[in-house]
């Protein structure tokens, strides 16, 4: 398994190279001149030309890409046209917020999606099964930004139970930065009031982000478990007199979990990229807001850096899922 993981990691640079080629030329197909956007509408042509030369935008596109790859191999993602800071530094500032939101959404997806799918399968065609299927249909079909606005209207404006957005309240000071995750950093600092504030502010955006994914996970879990429960070895286990709970947990769930783990891995990557809309709705200061601003200002280095970071994260998540297969099913070997 270790050899397999190393081989997958060695392929990662080639994946990034291919992604960088596609992203670089796609981003440069967008009409507009980032130098003009950065200089302002009233800037002189001389000022625009100076900015264009400063960021290498005056060179042919293949030459720009060659210089970008040369810097990328040195760990240099370029300088953001908007912030004038290294893109790697910007990612270090904004990525922890998105990562914290995504991790919380994945936890909610697993904690809620798996039990709902299991209950729906074990009570097939009952009222509970119909209710779970209704949730699944709603989660798949409902736009995430619309759900976020509805929850803000209900839980913030009418009930006043949860904050409307942001990572902390205005009066709360952020904990000392260790990981950039406010919940983790506040626990490390033993600052429990700040931890509570961070957790409360996470609740609404993380549930909004997780709702569609937990619907998919519950649906796949139900389908896979129903297929497993119809197998001969399940009937044999019941005929031997095993308790229904033992049959379900030890035999059925364990043998039906592989498709669910696959979907969870895919949804984790989708949640990371899908957090952009949620961050815009809840004013969450993560990669979403940073990337949207970069796109509107034609900030090519920032868009490229964000896309490559998400690509690396997605590949690592899929590698983790593949390794989990061997732990869940002893018959799988690499």
C-alpha positions in Angstrom: 0.0 0.0 0.0 2.9 2.4 0.8 4.4 1.7 -2.6 1.1 2.4 -4.3 0.7 5.7 -2.4 4.2 6.8 -3.4 3.5 5.9 -7.1 0.4 8.0 -7.0 2.2 10.9 -5.4 4.9 10.7 -8.1 2.2 11.1 -10.7 0.9 14.3 -9.1 3.4 16.7 -10.7 2.4 15.5 -14.2 -1.3 16.0 -13.3 -0.5 19.5 -12.1 1.4 20.2 -15.3 -1.5 19.1 -17.5 -4.0 21.1 -15.4 -1.8 24.2 -15.5 -1.7 24.0 -19.4 -5.5 23.9 -19.6 -6.1 26.6 -16.9 -3.4 29.0 -18.2 -4.8 29.1 -21.7 -8.4 29.1 -20.6 -7.9 32.0 -18.3 -6.1 34.0 -21.0 -9.0 33.4 -23.4 -11.2 35.7 -21.2 -11.5 39.1 -23.0 -10.0 42.0 -21.3 -6.7 43.5 -20.2 -5.7 43.0 -16.6 -3.2 45.9 -16.8 -6.0 48.3 -17.8 -8.2 46.9 -15.0 -5.5 47.4 -12.5 -4.4 50.8 -13.7 -8.0 52.2 -13.7 -10.2 53.6 -16.4 -8.5 57.0 -16.3 -4.9 55.8 -16.5 -2.7 56.9 -19.3 -1.5 54.4 -21.9 2.1 54.7 -20.6 0.9 53.6 -17.1 -0.9 50.6 -18.6 2.2 49.7 -20.5 4.4 49.9 -17.4 2.0 47.6 -15.5 1.9 45.2 -18.5 5.7 44.9 -18.6 5.9 44.6 -14.8 3.7 41.5 -14.8 5.1 40.1 -18.1 1.8 40.5 -19.9 3.6 42.1 -23.0 5.2 38.7 -23.9 3.7 36.1 -26.2 1.4 33.6 -24.5 3.7 30.6 -24.9 6.5 32.6 -23.4 4.3 33.7 -20.5 3.5 30.0 -19.8 7.1 29.0 -20.0 8.0 31.6 -17.4 5.1 30.6 -15.2 6.1 26.9 -15.2 9.8 27.9 -14.5 8.6 29.9 -11.4 6.2 27.1 -10.4 9.0 24.6 -10.3 10.7 26.9 -7.8 7.6 27.1 -5.7 6.7 30.6 -6.9 3.0 31.0 -7.8 3.5 34.5 -9.0 2.4 37.9 -7.7 -1.3 38.7 -7.4 -2.2 41.6 -9.7 -4.9 42.8 -7.2 -3.1 42.5 -3.8 0.5 42.9 -5.0 1.4 40.1 -2.7 2.8 36.6 -3.5 -0.1 34.3 -4.4 1.3 31.7 -2.0 1.0 34.2 0.9 -2.6 35.0 -0.1 -3.5 31.3 -0.2 -2.0 30.9 3.2 -4.3 33.7 4.5 -7.5 32.6 2.8 -7.3 28.8 2.5 -7.6 28.0 6.3 -11.1 29.6 6.4 -12.3 27.5 3.4 -10.6 24.4 4.8 -12.4 24.8 8.1 -15.7 25.3 6.4 -15.2 22.3 4.2 -14.1 20.0 7.0 -17.1 20.9 9.1 -19.4 20.3 6.0 -17.8 16.9 5.4 -18.3 15.9 9.1 -22.0 16.9 8.8 -22.3 15.0 5.6 -20.9 11.8 7.2 -22.7 12.2 10.6 -26.1 12.9 9.0 -25.9 11.2 5.6 -24.8 7.7 6.7 -27.4 7.3 9.5 -30.2 8.6 7.3 -29.3 6.2 4.5 -29.1 3.2 6.9 -32.4 4.1 8.5 -34.0 4.5 5.1 -32.8 1.1 3.9 -33.8 -0.8 7.0 -37.3 0.8 7.0 -37.9 0.6 3.2 -41.2 2.1 2.0 -42.0 3.4 5.5 -42.8 7.1 6.3 -39.2 7.6 7.4 -37.9 6.2 4.1 -40.2 8.6 2.2 -39.1 11.5 4.3 -35.4 10.7 3.7 -36.0 10.4 0.0 -37.7 13.8 0.1 -34.7 15.3 1.8 -32.4 13.7 -0.8 -34.5 15.1 -3.7 -34.5 18.5 -2.1 -30.8 18.5 -1.4 -29.9 17.5 -5.0 -32.3 20.0 -6.7 -32.0 23.0 -4.4 -29.4 25.7 -5.3 -27.0 26.2 -2.5 -27.1 30.0 -2.5 -30.9 29.9 -2.4 -30.8 27.6 0.6 -28.3 29.9 2.3 -30.5 32.9 1.8 -33.6 31.0 3.2 -31.7 29.9 6.3 -30.4 33.4 6.9 -34.0 34.7 6.6 -35.4 32.1 9.0 -32.6 31.5 11.6 -31.2 35.0 11.7 -33.8 37.5 10.9 -37.0 35.9 12.2 -35.7 33.6 15.0 -32.3 35.3 15.8 -30.7 31.9 16.6 -27.6 32.1 14.5 -25.4 34.9 13.1 -25.9 35.9 9.5 -22.2 35.4 8.4 -18.5 35.9 9.1 -16.2 33.8 11.1 -16.5 35.7 14.4 -18.6 38.5 15.9 -17.2 42.0 15.5 -16.4 42.2 19.3 -14.5 38.9 19.3 -10.7 38.9 18.8 -9.3 36.1 16.6 -7.2 33.5 18.5 -3.4 33.4 18.0 -2.8 31.8 14.6 -1.4 28.3 14.6 -3.4 26.5 11.9 -5.6 29.3 10.8 -8.7 27.3 11.8 -10.4 29.3 14.4 -12.0 26.4 16.2 -8.7 24.5 16.5 -6.6 27.6 17.4 -9.1 28.7 20.1 -9.0 25.2 21.6 -5.2 25.2 21.5 -5.2 28.5 23.3 -7.9 27.2 25.8 -10.1 30.1 24.8 -13.5 28.4 25.0 -15.7 31.5 24.5 -13.9 32.2 21.2 -14.3 28.5 20.3 -18.0 28.8 20.9 -18.2 31.9 18.8 -16.4 30.2 15.9 -18.6 27.1 16.2 -21.8 29.1 16.1 -20.6 31.1 13.1 -19.7 27.8 11.4 -23.1 26.2 11.9 -25.2 28.0 9.2 -22.7 28.1 6.3 -21.4 24.5 6.9 -24.9 23.1 7.0 -25.8 25.0 3.8 -22.7 23.6 2.1 -23.3 20.1 3.4 -27.0 19.8 2.6 -26.6 18.7 -1.0 -23.8 16.3 -0.2 -25.5 14.6 2.7 -28.5 14.0 0.4 -26.3 12.3 -2.1 -24.5 10.2 0.6 -27.8 9.1 2.2 -29.2 8.1 -1.2 -26.1 6.1 -2.2 -26.0 4.5 1.3 -29.6 3.4 1.0 -29.2 1.9 -2.4 -26.0 0.1 -1.6 -27.4 -1.3 1.7 -30.6 -2.5 0.1 -28.6 -4.4 -2.4 -26.4 -6.0 0.3 -29.4 -6.9 2.5 -30.8 -9.0 -0.4 -27.6 -11.2 -0.6 -27.7 -14.9 0.4 -25.1 -14.5 3.2 -27.3 -12.0 5.0 -30.2 -14.5 5.0 -27.8 -17.1 6.2 -26.6 -14.9 9.1 -30.2 -14.3 10.1 -31.0 -18.0 9.8 -28.1 -18.7 12.2 -29.9 -16.6 14.8 -27.7 -13.6 14.9 -29.2 -10.4 16.3 -30.5 -8.0 13.7 -28.2 -5.3 14.9 -25.2 -7.6 14.5 -26.3 -8.6 11.0 -26.8 -5.0 10.0 -23.5 -3.5 11.4 -21.1 -6.4 11.1 -22.2 -7.9 7.8 -24.4 -5.5 5.8 -23.1 -2.1 6.5 -19.4 -3.1 6.2 -19.9 -4.8 2.9 -21.9 -2.0 1.4 -19.8 0.9 2.6 -17.3 1.0 -0.4 -19.7 3.0 -2.8 -20.5 5.4 0.1 -16.8 6.0 0.8 -16.3 6.7 -2.9 -19.1 9.2 -3.0 -17.9 10.9 0.3 -14.5 11.4 -1.3 -15.9 12.9 -4.4 -18.3 15.1 -2.4 -15.4 16.3 -0.2 -13.6 17.6 -3.3 -16.9 19.1 -4.6 -17.5 20.8 -1.3 -14.1 22.4 -1.4 -14.8 23.9 -4.8 -18.5 24.5 -4.1 -17.7 26.6 -1.0 -17.3 29.7 -3.2 -21.0 30.3 -3.5 -21.6 29.7 0.2 -18.7 32.1 1.1 -20.3 34.8 -1.0 -23.7 34.4 0.7 -22.3 34.3 4.2 -19.4 36.8 3.7 -16.9 34.0 4.7 -13.4 35.3 4.2 -12.0 32.3 2.4 -10.8 31.3 -1.1 -14.2 31.9 -2.6 -14.3 35.6 -2.0 -10.6 35.8 -2.9 -11.1 34.0 -6.2 -14.3 35.9 -7.2 -12.4 39.1 -6.7 -9.5 37.7 -8.7 -11.7 36.7 -11.6 -13.5 40.0 -11.8 -10.1 41.8 -11.9 -8.5 39.3 -14.3 -5.9 38.4 -11.8 -4.4 35.4 -13.7 -1.8 34.3 -11.0 -4.4 34.3 -8.3 -6.9 32.2 -10.3 -4.1 29.8 -11.3 -2.8 29.4 -7.8 -6.3 28.8 -6.4 -7.1 26.2 -9.1 -3.8 24.3 -8.6 -4.3 24.3 -4.8 -7.8 22.8 -5.2 -6.4 20.3 -7.7 -3.8 19.1 -5.3 -6.3 18.8 -2.5 -8.7 16.8 -4.7 -6.0 14.4 -5.8 -4.9 13.8 -2.2 -8.5 13.2 -1.1 -9.0 10.6 -3.8 -5.7 8.9 -2.8 -6.9 8.7 0.8 -10.2 7.2 -0.4 -8.3 4.6 -2.5 -6.2 3.7 0.6 -9.3 3.4 2.7 -10.6 0.7 0.4 -7.9 -1.7 1.5 -8.7 -1.1 5.2 -12.4 -1.6 4.7 -12.2 -4.6 2.5 -9.3 -7.0 3.1 -9.8 -8.5 -0.4 -8.6 -5.3 -2.0 -4.8 -5.1 -2.4 -2.7 -2.8 -4.4 
